[in-house]
Every structure is written in C-alpha cells, then in structure tokens.
Amino acid sequence: MPNDAEVGHEIADALGALLKRGTRAQLHRRLTEGLGPAVDEATYPVLSGLARTGPLSAADLAGEIGLDRSGVTRRATRLEEAGLLRRDPDPADRRATLLALTDAGRRTVDTTRQRLAAHIEESLAAWPPGEARAFARQLHRFVTTGPFADS
C-alpha cells in the first residue's frame, strides 16, 4: 500500500492511463460493435453525452464531451441520418437548435451501457467478495466529492 505522499501520484497515474485517447477509443469500439455504421468510437461520445445531459446545442455538447462544435455537428449529422438523434428548435432561442436522442438513440445508449456494465463486471469477477462493491462506492465518492466534482 502506498504511503499518503504517494497516493495522489498513484491515482493520477491510474487516471492518466484510464483517460488516454487510445484507451477510450478502444473501449468505445468494443461498446459500439455491430450497432450500425453510424455508431462507432467517433459518434459514441455524442450519444453518451446527450444521454447524460438531455438535449443540448452542438456548442454546449462540444464542451461537455471535449470536442469542437464542428466535430459535434458532423457526428450529429451521421446520427440524425441513422435516426438516432434529432434536431429540435431551442425554446429559448428560435434561431438555435438542440440535439436530442430519439427513442432508437436511447435504445442504442442502453445497449452500450449494458455492454459496459457487463465488461466491468467480467473484469472484476476474480476480485475477492466485497472488494468490487467497495471499489464502486469509493469511486463514486471520489467522483462526487473529489477534485473533479462540480463546484
């Protein structure tokens, strides 16, 4: 077990590995396999982001998922053509539109989330009883009260 001075570095290193673009892309490819040509590692963040936030403008979604607005717009067009996303008028600004998931888009996100949960559970199957549950609680606590929590 690391001493207190090393804990922050150990967590930072683990987060660095977890958040690498290649790691995310590999996971997104696995989650979206066989879901149709519009759903891949490039478009998955748009679907996932909208599932988390609800309808947003392309600019607001871009900030949420770490892409630029034009990248979100291109991906949204692919998803819209596949019937997974729609553009609705923004009630607060008639000139603007909001991106929103369709029922098919929500079902696609549900499928990817089920796949992710199964993948995680599979990878934790060899852990001693109770450790996975404790890890889940501690990770949730870290995310909600740690350095990345919303202010």
C-alpha positions in Angstrom: 0.0 0.0 0.0 1.5 3.4 -0.9 2.1 5.9 1.8 0.0 9.1 2.0 2.5 11.1 -0.1 2.4 8.6 -2.9 -1.4 8.1 -3.1 -2.1 11.2 -5.2 0.6 10.2 -7.7 -0.7 6.6 -7.9 -4.2 7.8 -8.5 -3.0 10.4 -11.1 -1.1 7.7 -12.9 -4.1 5.4 -13.0 -6.4 8.2 -14.2 -3.8 9.1 -16.9 -3.9 5.5 -18.2 -7.7 5.4 -18.0 -8.3 8.7 -19.8 -5.8 8.1 -22.7 -7.5 8.8 -26.0 -6.4 5.3 -27.2 -7.9 3.6 -24.2 -11.2 5.4 -24.7 -11.3 4.7 -28.4 -10.7 1.0 -27.9 -13.5 0.8 -25.3 -15.9 2.8 -27.5 -15.1 0.4 -30.4 -15.9 -2.5 -28.2 -19.2 -1.0 -26.9 -20.5 0.0 -30.4 -19.5 -3.1 -32.3 -22.4 -4.2 -34.6 -24.7 -1.3 -33.8 -24.7 0.1 -37.3 -22.4 2.2 -39.5 -23.4 5.5 -37.7 -22.4 4.2 -34.3 -18.7 4.0 -33.7 -16.0 5.3 -31.4 -16.3 8.8 -33.0 -20.1 9.1 -32.6 -20.4 7.3 -29.3 -19.4 10.3 -27.2 -22.3 12.4 -28.8 -24.8 9.7 -27.9 -23.4 9.1 -24.5 -23.2 12.9 -23.8 -26.8 13.5 -24.7 -27.9 10.6 -22.6 -26.2 12.2 -19.6 -27.3 15.7 -20.2 -30.5 15.7 -22.2 -31.0 18.0 -25.2 -28.2 20.5 -25.8 -26.9 22.7 -28.5 -23.9 21.5 -30.5 -21.8 24.1 -28.8 -22.8 23.1 -25.3 -22.4 19.4 -26.1 -19.0 20.1 -27.5 -17.9 21.5 -24.2 -19.4 18.6 -22.3 -17.7 15.9 -24.4 -14.4 17.6 -25.2 -14.9 18.1 -29.0 -15.2 21.3 -31.0 -18.6 22.4 -32.2 -18.0 21.5 -35.9 -16.9 17.9 -34.8 -20.1 17.5 -32.8 -22.2 18.8 -35.8 -20.6 16.3 -38.2 -21.1 13.4 -35.8 -24.7 14.6 -35.1 -25.5 14.6 -38.8 -24.4 11.0 -39.1 -26.5 10.0 -36.1 -29.5 12.0 -37.3 -29.4 10.3 -40.7 -29.4 7.0 -38.9 -32.5 8.0 -36.9 -30.7 8.1 -33.5 -30.7 11.8 -33.0 -33.0 14.7 -33.9 -32.6 18.5 -34.0 -35.4 20.3 -32.1 -36.0 24.1 -32.0 -34.5 25.7 -28.9 -37.4 27.2 -26.9 -35.1 29.8 -25.5 -33.7 30.9 -28.9 -35.8 30.3 -32.1 -32.6 30.7 -34.2 -30.9 27.8 -32.5 -31.5 24.0 -32.4 -31.0 21.4 -29.7 -29.7 17.9 -30.3 -31.8 15.2 -28.7 -31.8 11.5 -28.7 -34.6 9.7 -30.5 -36.2 6.5 -29.0 -33.8 4.5 -31.2 -30.9 6.6 -29.9 -31.9 5.9 -26.3 -32.1 2.2 -27.0 -28.6 2.3 -28.6 -27.2 4.0 -25.5 -29.0 1.5 -23.3 -27.3 -1.3 -25.3 -23.8 0.3 -24.9 -24.3 0.8 -21.2 -25.4 -2.8 -20.7 -22.3 -3.9 -22.6 -20.1 -1.6 -20.5 -21.6 -2.9 -17.2 -21.1 -6.5 -18.3 -17.5 -5.8 -19.4 -16.7 -4.2 -16.0 -18.4 -7.0 -14.0 -16.5 -9.5 -16.1 -13.2 -7.8 -15.3 -13.9 -7.7 -11.6 -15.2 -11.3 -11.3 -11.9 -12.5 -9.9 -11.8 -9.9 -7.1 -12.5 -11.1 -3.6 -16.1 -10.8 -2.5 -17.0 -7.2 -1.4 -13.9 -5.6 -3.0 -15.7 -4.7 -6.2 -18.6 -3.2 -4.3 -16.3 -1.2 -2.0 -14.4 0.0 -5.1 -17.6 1.1 -6.7 -18.6 3.1 -3.6 -15.2 4.7 -3.2 -15.0 5.6 -6.9 -18.5 7.2 -6.7 -17.4 9.1 -3.7 -14.1 10.2 -5.4 -16.1 11.4 -8.5 -18.8 13.2 -6.5 -16.6 14.8 -3.8 -13.0 14.7 -5.1 -11.0 17.1 -7.3 -13.3 16.6 -10.3 -16.6 17.3 -8.5 -18.8 20.1 -9.8 -18.4 23.1 -7.6 
